[in-house]
């Protein structure tokens, strides 16, 4: 999974943006990106994303 993320600039940017958050590591970040279609399914609405993930 890490190799796929590193190969795609958009996924890498997203991954690099969310991994500094405490508690989000490679597995959580990868799952988050996969389940939310790289956050596109929520239109960038942070409240909806947080509600979904929580």
HELIX and SHEET records of a PDB file:
HELIX    1   1 UNK A    2  UNK A    7  1                                   6    
HELIX    2   2 UNK A    9  UNK A   18  1                                  10    
HELIX    3   3 UNK A   26  UNK A   35  1                                  10    
HELIX    4   4 UNK A   40  UNK A   42  5                                   3    
HELIX    5   5 UNK A   46  UNK A   53  1                                   8    
END                                                                             
